[in-house]
């Protein structure tokens, strides 16, 4: 089920990007929320009805925030993820990276 939660979040984030209402959310704003461990709360407050994370358990949110914090510290987003400005695009890239890692882990089994 967790993969479908990530995918669902990706659809909401993609829609928020498409709306252009959140272009003010820079990469630094998003990375700061990730560093503080408050990304999911921030997204729910900032995006309001444009995102629904009600199926997510708190421990899953914490796990993803930790994973994305490691991405933020290790990945050059402009080089590897093709993201330079938009914070929601960064989240979308992190979602794709998380999905890719899980698929690769399943293929190794």
C-alpha positions as CSV (number, residue, x, y, z in Angstrom):
1,X,0.0,0.0,0.0
2,X,2.8,2.4,0.7
3,X,3.8,2.7,-2.9
4,X,0.2,3.8,-3.7
5,X,0.5,6.5,-1.0
6,X,3.6,7.8,-2.6
7,X,2.0,7.7,-6.0
8,X,-1.1,9.5,-4.7
9,X,1.0,12.2,-3.1
10,X,2.8,12.6,-6.4
11,X,-0.5,13.2,-8.2
12,X,-1.4,15.9,-5.7
13,X,2.0,17.5,-5.8
14,X,1.9,17.5,-9.6
15,X,-1.5,19.2,-9.6
16,X,-0.2,21.8,-7.2
17,X,2.7,22.5,-9.5
18,X,0.4,22.7,-12.5
19,X,-1.8,25.3,-10.7
20,X,1.2,27.6,-10.3
21,X,-0.4,28.8,-7.0
22,X,2.7,27.6,-5.1
23,X,5.5,28.9,-7.3
24,X,6.7,30.9,-4.2
25,X,7.7,27.7,-2.5
26,X,11.4,27.5,-3.3
27,X,13.8,24.6,-2.9
28,X,15.2,26.3,0.2
29,X,11.8,26.6,1.8
30,X,11.1,22.9,1.2
31,X,14.6,21.8,2.4
32,X,14.1,23.9,5.6
33,X,10.8,22.1,6.3
34,X,12.5,18.8,5.7
35,X,15.4,19.7,8.0
36,X,12.9,20.6,10.7
37,X,10.9,17.4,10.2
38,X,7.8,19.4,9.5
39,X,7.4,18.9,5.7
40,X,4.1,17.0,5.8
41,X,2.4,19.4,8.2
42,X,3.7,22.4,6.2
43,X,2.3,20.9,3.0
44,X,-1.1,20.3,4.5
45,X,-1.2,23.8,5.8
46,X,0.2,25.5,2.7
47,X,-1.6,23.5,0.1
48,X,-4.9,23.1,2.0
49,X,-7.5,21.3,-0.2
50,X,-5.0,20.8,-2.9
51,X,-3.4,17.9,-1.1
52,X,-4.9,15.0,0.9
53,X,-2.5,13.0,3.1
54,X,-5.2,11.6,5.4
55,X,-4.2,8.0,4.6
56,X,-0.6,8.5,5.7
57,X,0.3,7.3,9.2
58,X,2.5,9.6,11.3
59,X,5.3,7.0,11.3
60,X,5.2,6.9,7.5
61,X,5.4,10.7,7.3
62,X,8.4,10.6,9.7
63,X,10.1,7.9,7.7
64,X,9.7,9.8,4.4
65,X,10.8,13.0,6.0
66,X,14.0,11.2,7.2
67,X,14.6,9.6,3.8
68,X,14.1,13.0,2.0
69,X,16.4,14.7,4.5
70,X,19.1,12.2,3.5
71,X,18.4,13.0,-0.2
72,X,18.6,16.7,0.6
73,X,22.1,16.2,2.2
74,X,23.4,13.8,-0.5
75,X,21.9,14.7,-3.8
76,X,22.8,17.6,-6.1
77,X,19.2,18.3,-7.2
78,X,20.1,20.4,-10.2
79,X,22.5,17.8,-11.6
80,X,20.7,14.5,-10.7
81,X,17.1,15.5,-10.4
82,X,16.9,18.3,-12.9
83,X,15.4,20.7,-10.4
84,X,16.7,24.2,-9.8
85,X,14.0,26.5,-8.5
86,X,10.6,25.0,-7.7
87,X,10.2,23.5,-4.2
88,X,7.3,21.3,-5.2
89,X,9.2,20.0,-8.2
90,X,11.9,19.0,-5.6
91,X,9.3,17.1,-3.7
92,X,8.1,15.4,-6.9
93,X,11.6,14.4,-7.7
94,X,12.1,13.0,-4.2
95,X,8.8,11.0,-4.6
96,X,10.2,9.6,-7.9
97,X,13.5,8.8,-6.2
98,X,11.8,7.0,-3.3
99,X,9.6,5.0,-5.7
100,X,12.7,4.1,-7.8
101,X,14.6,2.9,-4.7
102,X,11.7,0.7,-3.6
103,X,11.3,-0.8,-7.1
104,X,15.1,-1.5,-7.2
105,X,14.9,-3.2,-3.8
106,X,12.1,-5.4,-4.9
107,X,13.9,-6.4,-8.1
108,X,16.9,-7.6,-6.0
109,X,14.7,-10.0,-4.2
